[in-house]
Protein backbone atom coordinates (compact mmCIF):
# COMPACT_ATOMS: atom_id res chain seq x y z
CA UNK A 1 0.00 0.00 0.00
CA UNK A 2 1.30 3.43 -0.93
CA UNK A 3 0.25 6.72 0.58
CA UNK A 4 1.48 10.15 1.64
CA UNK A 5 3.67 8.56 4.34
CA UNK A 6 5.20 5.94 2.04
CA UNK A 7 8.91 5.77 2.85
CA UNK A 8 8.37 6.77 6.50
CA UNK A 9 9.44 4.09 8.98
CA UNK A 10 7.87 4.03 12.44
CA UNK A 11 9.38 1.95 15.23
CA UNK A 12 6.46 1.38 17.58
CA UNK A 13 7.06 0.48 21.23
CA UNK A 14 3.49 1.27 22.21
CA UNK A 15 0.90 -1.11 23.60
CA UNK A 16 -2.84 -1.30 24.42
CA UNK A 17 -4.66 1.61 22.69
CA UNK A 18 -3.46 5.24 22.60
CA UNK A 19 -0.11 4.54 20.96
CA UNK A 20 -1.26 1.64 18.75
CA UNK A 21 -4.20 3.77 17.57
CA UNK A 22 -1.72 6.44 16.50
CA UNK A 23 0.52 3.97 14.70
CA UNK A 24 -2.56 2.44 13.01
CA UNK A 25 -3.41 5.85 11.52
CA UNK A 26 0.19 6.33 10.38
CA UNK A 27 0.12 2.86 8.82
CA UNK A 28 -3.18 3.62 7.05
CA UNK A 29 -1.48 6.71 5.60
CA UNK A 30 1.29 4.56 4.16
CA UNK A 31 3.99 4.41 6.83
CA UNK A 32 5.91 1.21 7.53
CA UNK A 33 5.20 0.34 11.18
CA UNK A 34 7.46 -2.08 13.02
CA UNK A 35 5.84 -3.09 16.29
CA UNK A 36 8.41 -3.97 18.96
CA UNK A 37 6.82 -6.30 21.53
CA UNK A 38 7.79 -8.09 24.71
CA UNK A 39 9.11 -11.62 24.08
CA UNK A 40 6.57 -14.31 24.92
CA UNK A 41 3.84 -11.84 25.91
CA UNK A 42 3.51 -9.13 23.31
CA UNK A 43 0.98 -6.33 23.44
CA UNK A 44 -1.48 -6.68 26.35
CA UNK A 45 -4.38 -6.57 23.91
CA UNK A 46 -3.39 -9.93 22.45
CA UNK A 47 -5.18 -11.31 25.52
CA UNK A 48 -8.25 -9.04 25.27
CA UNK A 49 -11.58 -10.60 24.21
CA UNK A 50 -13.42 -11.19 21.98
CA UNK A 51 -11.43 -14.01 20.41
CA UNK A 52 -11.76 -15.72 17.05
CA UNK A 53 -9.81 -18.91 16.42
CA UNK A 54 -7.72 -18.11 19.46
CA UNK A 55 -6.78 -14.59 18.32
CA UNK A 56 -7.96 -11.27 19.75
CA UNK A 57 -10.26 -9.26 17.51
CA UNK A 58 -9.40 -6.20 19.61
CA UNK A 59 -5.69 -6.58 18.80
CA UNK A 60 -6.30 -7.38 15.14
CA UNK A 61 -8.49 -4.35 14.43
CA UNK A 62 -5.97 -1.88 15.90
CA UNK A 63 -2.73 -3.49 14.71
CA UNK A 64 -3.53 -4.64 11.19
CA UNK A 65 -0.86 -4.10 8.57
CA UNK A 66 2.00 -3.71 11.06
CA UNK A 67 5.07 -5.91 11.46
CA UNK A 68 6.09 -7.51 14.76
CA UNK A 69 9.44 -8.26 16.28
CA UNK A 70 9.93 -9.33 19.90
CA UNK A 71 12.85 -7.65 21.65
CA UNK A 72 14.00 -7.60 25.26
CA UNK A 73 15.47 -4.13 25.65
CA UNK A 74 17.48 -5.33 28.65
CA UNK A 75 19.25 -7.90 26.47
CA UNK A 76 22.53 -6.87 24.84
CA UNK A 77 21.78 -8.69 21.58
CA UNK A 78 18.23 -7.37 21.33
CA UNK A 79 19.38 -3.85 22.13
CA UNK A 80 21.80 -4.09 19.24
CA UNK A 81 18.89 -4.95 16.92
CA UNK A 82 16.83 -2.11 18.39
CA UNK A 83 19.67 0.34 17.79
CA UNK A 84 19.80 -0.75 14.16
CA UNK A 85 16.06 -0.15 13.91
CA UNK A 86 16.46 3.34 15.34
CA UNK A 87 19.17 4.11 12.81
CA UNK A 88 16.68 3.35 10.00
CA UNK A 89 13.62 4.88 11.65
CA UNK A 90 12.03 8.25 11.00
CA UNK A 91 9.72 8.04 14.03
CA UNK A 92 9.88 6.29 17.40
CA UNK A 93 6.64 5.91 19.35
CA UNK A 94 6.38 4.93 23.02
CA UNK A 95 3.69 5.06 25.69
CA UNK A 96 5.57 4.00 28.78
CA UNK A 97 5.25 5.88 32.00
CA UNK A 98 7.81 8.75 32.05
CA UNK A 99 11.19 7.51 33.25
CA UNK A 100 11.04 4.03 31.72
CA UNK A 101 12.87 4.96 28.52
CA UNK A 102 15.46 6.84 30.57
CA UNK A 103 16.12 3.74 32.68
CA UNK A 104 16.51 1.68 29.54
CA UNK A 105 19.08 4.14 28.21
CA UNK A 106 16.82 5.60 25.52
CA UNK A 107 16.05 9.06 26.89
CA UNK A 108 15.02 11.65 24.33
CA UNK A 109 18.19 13.68 24.88
CA UNK A 110 20.43 10.65 24.30
CA UNK A 111 18.51 9.51 21.22
CA UNK A 112 18.49 13.02 19.77
CA UNK A 113 22.26 13.22 20.11
CA UNK A 114 22.71 9.84 18.38
CA UNK A 115 19.94 10.17 15.79
CA UNK A 116 19.33 13.90 15.23
CA UNK A 117 16.67 13.36 12.55
CA UNK A 118 14.62 10.93 14.66
CA UNK A 119 11.17 12.10 15.74
CA UNK A 120 10.29 10.87 19.23
CA UNK A 121 6.55 10.54 19.90
CA UNK A 122 5.41 9.87 23.45
CA UNK A 123 1.88 9.48 24.78
CA UNK A 124 1.23 8.99 28.49
CA UNK A 125 -1.44 9.60 31.07
CA UNK A 126 -0.19 12.95 32.34
CA UNK A 127 2.68 13.90 30.03
CA UNK A 128 6.40 14.13 30.70
CA UNK A 129 6.26 17.26 32.86
CA UNK A 130 4.25 18.43 35.86
CA UNK A 131 3.80 17.11 39.41
CA UNK A 132 1.80 14.03 38.35
CA UNK A 133 3.92 12.96 35.39
CA UNK A 134 4.90 9.67 37.04
CA UNK A 135 1.38 8.62 38.00
CA UNK A 136 -0.25 5.74 36.12
CA UNK A 137 -3.43 6.32 34.16
CA UNK A 138 -5.98 4.54 32.04
CA UNK A 139 -8.78 5.86 29.87
CA UNK A 140 -11.34 6.06 32.67
CA UNK A 141 -8.95 7.93 34.97
CA UNK A 142 -8.41 10.76 32.49
CA UNK A 143 -12.08 10.89 31.48
CA UNK A 144 -12.87 11.39 35.16
CA UNK A 145 -10.11 13.80 36.06
CA UNK A 146 -10.27 15.68 32.76
CA UNK A 147 -13.88 16.78 33.26
CA UNK A 148 -15.52 14.71 30.52
CA UNK A 149 -17.35 12.43 32.96
CA UNK A 150 -18.69 15.43 34.86
CA UNK A 151 -20.78 16.47 31.84
CA UNK A 152 -21.68 12.99 30.56
CA UNK A 153 -24.91 11.28 31.58
CA UNK A 154 -28.38 12.32 32.62
CA UNK A 155 -29.29 15.30 34.79
CA UNK A 156 -29.26 14.56 38.53
CA UNK A 157 -27.77 11.11 37.91
CA UNK A 158 -24.26 9.86 38.58
CA UNK A 159 -21.64 10.79 35.95
CA UNK A 160 -20.81 8.05 33.45
CA UNK A 161 -17.85 7.18 31.27
CA UNK A 162 -18.18 7.88 27.55
CA UNK A 163 -18.86 4.52 25.89
CA UNK A 164 -15.85 4.74 23.56
CA UNK A 165 -12.31 4.96 24.97
CA UNK A 166 -11.90 8.63 24.11
CA UNK A 167 -9.16 9.09 26.70
CA UNK A 168 -6.92 6.86 24.62
CA UNK A 169 -8.27 7.52 21.16
CA UNK A 170 -8.19 11.32 21.29
CA UNK A 171 -4.64 11.25 22.68
CA UNK A 172 -3.66 8.95 19.82
CA UNK A 173 -5.16 11.39 17.32
CA UNK A 174 -3.27 14.33 18.82
CA UNK A 175 -0.08 12.27 18.76
CA UNK A 176 -0.56 11.70 15.02
CA UNK A 177 -1.08 15.43 14.49
CA UNK A 178 2.16 16.16 16.35
CA UNK A 179 4.08 13.52 14.40
CA UNK A 180 2.83 14.87 11.07
CA UNK A 181 3.80 18.42 12.09
CA UNK A 182 7.23 17.17 13.15
CA UNK A 183 7.70 15.41 9.80
CA UNK A 184 6.91 18.66 7.99
CA UNK A 185 9.33 20.55 10.23
CA UNK A 186 11.98 17.89 9.59
CA UNK A 187 11.91 18.74 5.89
CA UNK A 188 12.76 22.35 6.74
CA UNK A 189 15.19 21.94 9.64
CA UNK A 190 16.58 18.42 9.10
CA UNK A 191 16.17 17.99 12.85
CA UNK A 192 13.75 15.73 14.65
CA UNK A 193 11.90 16.74 17.77
CA UNK A 194 10.03 15.24 20.68
CA UNK A 195 6.23 15.15 20.63
CA UNK A 196 4.82 14.81 24.16
CA UNK A 197 1.06 14.14 24.34
CA UNK A 198 -0.83 13.59 27.59
CA UNK A 199 -4.16 11.81 27.77
CA UNK A 200 -5.31 14.26 30.46
CA UNK A 201 -4.40 17.28 28.30
CA UNK A 202 -6.32 15.77 25.43
CA UNK A 203 -9.49 15.47 27.50
CA UNK A 204 -9.35 19.14 28.47
CA UNK A 205 -8.97 20.03 24.80
CA UNK A 206 -12.38 18.45 24.13
CA UNK A 207 -14.30 20.69 26.52
CA UNK A 208 -14.99 23.62 24.21
CA UNK A 209 -18.42 24.68 25.49
CA UNK A 210 -17.81 23.51 29.05
CA UNK A 211 -14.76 25.74 29.44
CA UNK A 212 -16.58 28.71 27.94
CA UNK A 213 -19.57 28.23 30.27
CA UNK A 214 -17.41 27.81 33.35
CA UNK A 215 -15.11 30.75 32.64
CA UNK A 216 -17.98 33.16 31.99
CA UNK A 217 -20.53 32.06 34.59
CA UNK A 218 -18.24 30.67 37.26
CA UNK A 219 -20.45 27.57 37.39
CA UNK A 220 -19.28 24.31 35.83
CA UNK A 221 -21.90 22.59 33.66
CA UNK A 222 -23.47 19.35 34.85
CA UNK A 223 -24.66 16.35 32.86
CA UNK A 224 -27.53 17.32 30.58
CA UNK A 225 -28.21 14.00 28.90
CA UNK A 226 -28.46 14.24 25.14
CA UNK A 227 -29.16 17.97 25.16
CA UNK A 228 -26.51 20.46 24.08
CA UNK A 229 -26.20 23.10 26.81
CA UNK A 230 -25.73 26.00 24.39
CA UNK A 231 -27.94 25.13 21.40
CA UNK A 232 -31.70 24.43 21.37
CA UNK A 233 -33.35 22.32 20.01
CA UNK A 234 -30.37 19.99 19.87
CA UNK A 235 -31.21 16.67 21.55
CA UNK A 236 -33.31 13.51 21.45
CA UNK A 237 -37.07 13.53 20.97
CA UNK A 238 -39.69 10.84 21.44
CA UNK A 239 -41.54 9.40 18.47
CA UNK A 240 -44.26 6.76 18.74
CA UNK A 241 -41.66 3.94 18.53
CA UNK A 242 -38.68 5.45 20.35
CA UNK A 243 -36.14 8.23 20.26
CA UNK A 244 -34.52 10.11 17.39
CA UNK A 245 -32.44 13.29 17.24
CA UNK A 246 -33.09 16.80 15.97
CA UNK A 247 -30.29 19.36 15.72
CA UNK A 248 -31.68 22.73 14.63
CA UNK A 249 -28.55 24.74 15.24
CA UNK A 250 -29.67 28.26 14.31
CA UNK A 251 -32.72 30.50 14.06
CA UNK A 252 -33.29 29.78 10.37
CA UNK A 253 -33.32 26.03 10.93
CA UNK A 254 -35.64 26.45 13.89
CA UNK A 255 -38.12 28.38 11.73
CA UNK A 256 -38.00 25.63 9.11
CA UNK A 257 -38.49 23.02 11.84
CA UNK A 258 -41.56 24.82 13.12
CA UNK A 259 -43.00 24.97 9.62
CA UNK A 260 -42.33 21.27 9.02
CA UNK A 261 -43.94 20.28 12.33
CA UNK A 262 -46.73 22.86 11.92
CA UNK A 263 -45.84 24.45 15.22
CA UNK A 264 -46.51 28.24 15.43
CA UNK A 265 -43.48 28.93 17.60
CA UNK A 266 -40.92 30.67 15.38
CA UNK A 267 -42.18 34.14 16.33
CA UNK A 268 -42.94 33.32 19.94
CA UNK A 269 -40.60 35.53 22.03
CA UNK A 270 -39.82 32.55 24.25
CA UNK A 271 -38.31 30.73 21.27
CA UNK A 272 -37.43 33.40 18.70
CA UNK A 273 -33.68 33.32 19.45
CA UNK A 274 -31.30 30.61 20.53
CA UNK A 275 -30.63 32.15 23.98
CA UNK A 276 -34.38 32.26 24.65
CA UNK A 277 -34.81 28.70 23.39
CA UNK A 278 -32.06 27.55 25.76
CA UNK A 279 -33.84 29.29 28.64
CA UNK A 280 -37.08 27.51 27.77
CA UNK A 281 -35.58 24.26 26.53
CA UNK A 282 -37.75 21.95 28.62
CA UNK A 283 -40.97 23.63 27.51
CA UNK A 284 -39.87 23.56 23.87
CA UNK A 285 -39.06 19.87 24.10
CA UNK A 286 -42.55 19.11 25.41
CA UNK A 287 -44.19 21.15 22.65
CA UNK A 288 -42.17 19.39 19.92
CA UNK A 289 -42.81 15.95 21.41
CA UNK A 290 -46.54 16.65 21.57
CA UNK A 291 -46.31 16.46 17.76
CA UNK A 292 -43.60 13.82 17.21
CA UNK A 293 -45.11 11.28 19.63
CA UNK A 294 -47.91 10.53 17.18
CA UNK A 295 -45.80 8.92 14.43
CA UNK A 296 -42.71 6.69 14.23
CA UNK A 297 -39.19 8.08 14.10
CA UNK A 298 -38.70 7.05 10.46
CA UNK A 299 -41.61 9.30 9.46
CA UNK A 300 -40.15 12.35 11.17
CA UNK A 301 -36.62 11.66 9.93
CA UNK A 302 -37.88 11.48 6.35
CA UNK A 303 -40.00 14.62 6.74
CA UNK A 304 -37.34 16.71 8.45
CA UNK A 305 -34.56 15.53 6.15
CA UNK A 306 -36.63 16.63 3.15
CA UNK A 307 -37.00 20.04 4.82
CA UNK A 308 -33.25 20.33 5.35
CA UNK A 309 -33.24 19.82 9.12
CA UNK A 310 -30.28 17.86 10.54
CA UNK A 311 -31.84 14.73 12.04
CA UNK A 312 -31.19 11.03 12.34
CA UNK A 313 -31.85 7.74 14.08
CA UNK A 314 -30.08 6.49 17.18
CA UNK A 315 -28.40 3.38 15.81
CA UNK A 316 -26.77 0.52 17.67
CA UNK A 317 -23.39 -0.73 16.46
CA UNK A 318 -24.89 -3.56 14.41
CA UNK A 319 -27.05 -1.01 12.59
CA UNK A 320 -24.08 1.32 12.11
CA UNK A 321 -22.14 -1.48 10.41
CA UNK A 322 -24.98 -1.74 7.86
CA UNK A 323 -25.45 2.01 7.34
CA UNK A 324 -25.52 2.65 3.56
CA UNK A 325 -23.64 5.95 3.88
CA UNK A 326 -20.82 4.38 5.89
CA UNK A 327 -20.66 1.42 3.51
CA UNK A 328 -20.50 3.78 0.55
CA UNK A 329 -17.58 5.55 2.23
CA UNK A 330 -15.72 2.26 2.75
CA UNK A 331 -15.85 2.76 6.51
CA UNK A 332 -16.50 -0.93 7.25
CA UNK A 333 -13.57 -3.08 6.17
CA UNK A 334 -12.38 -6.64 6.59
CA UNK A 335 -9.12 -7.46 8.34
CA UNK A 336 -7.66 -10.56 6.74
CA UNK A 337 -6.12 -13.55 8.47
CA UNK A 338 -2.80 -15.10 7.48
CA UNK A 339 -4.48 -17.19 4.79
CA UNK A 340 -5.89 -14.07 3.14
CA UNK A 341 -9.49 -14.73 4.19
CA UNK A 342 -11.66 -12.06 5.87
CA UNK A 343 -11.46 -12.64 9.61
CA UNK A 344 -12.47 -9.48 11.48
CA UNK A 345 -14.59 -6.39 10.88
CA UNK A 346 -12.94 -3.05 11.56
CA UNK A 347 -13.58 0.63 11.01
CA UNK A 348 -12.10 1.96 7.80
CA UNK A 349 -9.84 4.97 7.44
CA UNK A 350 -11.91 8.18 7.84
CA UNK A 351 -9.16 10.21 6.14
CA UNK A 352 -10.12 10.14 2.46
CA UNK A 353 -7.46 11.57 0.16
CA UNK A 354 -7.50 11.75 -3.62
CA UNK A 355 -4.16 9.97 -4.00
CA UNK A 356 -4.53 7.55 -1.07
CA UNK A 357 -5.56 3.98 -1.73
CA UNK A 358 -8.61 2.92 0.27
CA UNK A 359 -8.99 -0.84 -0.11
CA UNK A 360 -11.93 -2.77 1.26
CA UNK A 361 -9.59 -5.07 3.18
CA UNK A 362 -6.69 -4.62 5.55
CA UNK A 363 -3.56 -6.75 5.81
CA UNK A 364 -3.46 -9.18 8.73
CA UNK A 365 -2.36 -8.18 12.19
CA UNK A 366 1.09 -9.61 12.92
CA UNK A 367 1.74 -12.71 14.95
CA UNK A 368 4.07 -12.09 17.87
CA UNK A 369 7.62 -11.89 16.50
CA UNK A 370 6.26 -13.14 13.18
CA UNK A 371 8.25 -10.66 11.10
CA UNK A 372 11.62 -11.04 12.81
CA UNK A 373 13.45 -12.54 9.86
CA UNK A 374 11.92 -10.14 7.35
CA UNK A 375 12.89 -7.18 9.54
CA UNK A 376 16.44 -8.48 10.04
CA UNK A 377 16.78 -9.02 6.28
CA UNK A 378 15.54 -5.47 5.70
CA UNK A 379 18.17 -4.15 8.14
CA UNK A 380 20.87 -6.14 6.40
CA UNK A 381 19.97 -4.53 3.08
CA UNK A 382 20.62 -1.04 4.45
WOPE-V395449 format. One record per helix or strand of 2 or more residues. SS is the DSSP state (alpha for helix, beta for strand). FROM is the first residue (numbers start at 1). LEN is the number of residues. If there is no record, write none. Layout:
ss=(SS & SS)
from=(FROM & FROM)
len=(LEN & LEN)
This chain:
ss=(beta & alpha & beta & alpha & beta & beta & alpha & beta & alpha & beta & alpha & alpha & beta & alpha & alpha & alpha & beta & alpha & alpha & beta & beta & alpha & alpha & alpha & alpha & beta & alpha & alpha & beta & beta & beta & alpha)
from=(9 & 18 & 32 & 44 & 51 & 55 & 57 & 67 & 76 & 91 & 100 & 108 & 119 & 139 & 149 & 166 & 194 & 199 & 208 & 234 & 242 & 251 & 274 & 281 & 297 & 311 & 317 & 324 & 332 & 342 & 361 & 372)
len=(4 & 11 & 6 & 4 & 2 & 2 & 7 & 4 & 13 & 4 & 4 & 7 & 6 & 7 & 3 & 24 & 5 & 6 & 10 & 6 & 6 & 11 & 6 & 12 & 11 & 3 & 4 & 5 & 5 & 6 & 2 & 9)
